[in-house]
């Protein structure tokens, strides 16, 4: 149990997500698996687990993306493998909203809108609260309800949201989502800061 790696799963894998998570890892602590960035995900779950195990410290931020594939695409298959691996402890998931044509959705425990406010409603890709309570629409969220994870936090399109979450602006919404997951998990993230 003591050698399990603590990870945060992120349901987006574009270049904005990568730059945002690299910034978060630098400022909050932990390591971003930058090579998990792809749209869609190209690494298998077992390949990602090997990279997680090589990371210098926890938490480890890992990106998954289906690129709009209907049902379980490569990103979700890899995410399930990682989440269910015996050497991995998932601290939480950041579920990223998208304007998917197929209306895939998942339940979320809480969302953070683009103004940094916690809400029981889902949010759209721009970070604006939706009409649906406790759910978010995205393209790599189809399998989240089947995973045994402690918390799912919904946010708008990571690194974007009308530039509010852009890495040049410090990515405040993604940072808040990560801090919320770390706080709820009880993980002492202050130790990971350099």
N, C-alpha and C positions, 0 to 999 in steps of 0.2 A: 504493500500500500504506500509506503514512504517514497518509493521511486517512481510513482505514477506522475506523469507530466500534466500540469494544469494548463488547459487551453481555452480560448474563446473562439468560437466559430463565427464566421461572417459570411452572409449569403450574397456576396458580390465579389467579382474578381477582375474588375477593369483597372486601368492605370490610375484612375482617381482613388480607388479603394486602396491600392498598393501604397501610393504616396501618403495617403491619410494615415494608414496603419503604421507605416514606418515612422511618421511624425509622432503618433501616439506612443509607440514603443520607446522612442527617444525621450519623450517628455514625461510619460507616466512610469515607464519601466517595462521590462519584458522583451520579447523578441518577436518580430514579424517574419513569417516564412514568406519572403518576397517571391520565391520561385513557385508559390501556390497561385500567384496571379496569372490568370488566363481567362479568356472568354470565348468558348467554354473551358472548364477545367480539363487539363490534359494529364495531370498526374493521377495515379491510382491512390486509393486509400492507404495501401501498404507503403507506397513510396512516400506519401506525406507523413505517415507515422515515423518512418526512418529519419526524415528531416526534423520532425518535432523532437525526437530523442537526441539529436545533435545540437539543438538550440542551447545556448549558454545559460539561460535562466527562464523562469516562468514569470508571468503567464506568456503563453505562446499564442500569437494571433494567426489564424489560418483562414484563407479565402477560398470560397467555393462558388462556382458559377455554372449555370445551365444554358446561358445565352438564349433563353426563351423556349427551350425544348419542352414539349408537353409531357407531363408526368415526370418520372424519375430519369433525369439526364445524368451525364457524367459527373457533374458537380454534386448532385444529391447522392449518387451511389458512393462516391469517395467520402462524402461527409458522414454517411451512415457507417462506413467501415471505420473511420477515425473515431466517431462518437462511441461506437460499441467495442473498441479495442480495450483489452484488459489493462494496458499500460497507460491509458489516457483517462484523465478526469476532466470532464467538460464543466467549466465554471458557469458558462452561459452562452447564449447565442444572440448575435445582433442580426435581426431579420430586416433586410433592406427592401423597401417598397420599390416597385417598378410599375411601369405602364404596360403590363403584359396583355397580350391579345387573348389569352386563354383563361384569365381570371383565376389563377391558382392562388390560394390563400392559406394562412395558418393562424392559429390562436397565438396571441401574445399576452404576456403578463402585464406589460405596461408599454407605452410608447413615449417617445420624446419628440415633441414637435420642433419646428425649425426656430422657434423662439426660446428653446431650451426648457419648455414646460413639460412636466410629466402629465400624461393623460391616459385615461382608461380606454379611449378610442384609438383605433388604428390611425395611421397617417398615410398620405399619398407620397409619391416620389419627390414632391416639392417640400415635404415636411408639414403639410397642412392637415389638421385633423380631419378624418373621414367620418362618415355617418355610422359606420359599424363599430360597435363596442367590442374590444378585445380581439380584433383580428386585423390582419394586414394582407394586402395583395402583393405578390412578388413572383419572380420567375425561378427562384431556387428555394422555395419554402414548402413545397409539396410534402416532403417527408418529415418535417419538423415535429408534427403531432405524434409521430411514432417513436421519437427519441426520448430517452429518459434524461432530461436536462433540467437543472434547477430553475432557470429563468430564461425567458425569451423577451428581448427588448426590441420593439419595432422602431425604426427610424426611416426618414426619407432617403433619397439616393445619396449614398455615402460620398463625401467629398464634394458634393454639389449643393442641392437645395437652394437654387438661385444664388450661389456663391457663398451663402452663409456658412457652410461646412467646408469650404475650400481649404486645402492645406495651407495656402498663403495667408489665410485668416485664422489659422490655428486649429481648424477642425473642431470647434467647440461642442457640436452635437455628438459626434462620434466619441470624443473624450468623455462626455457626460455619460454616455451609454456604457463605456468601458468601466468608468469609476463606479457606476451603479452595480454592475455585475460583480466587480471586485468587492465592493462593500457588502453586498448581499451574501457573497460566498464566504466571507470571513477571511479571505486570503490577504496576508500582510504584504500588500504590494509596495509599501514604502521601502522594504528591504531590497527590491529589485532595481531601484533607481540608482543611476551611477553618479 
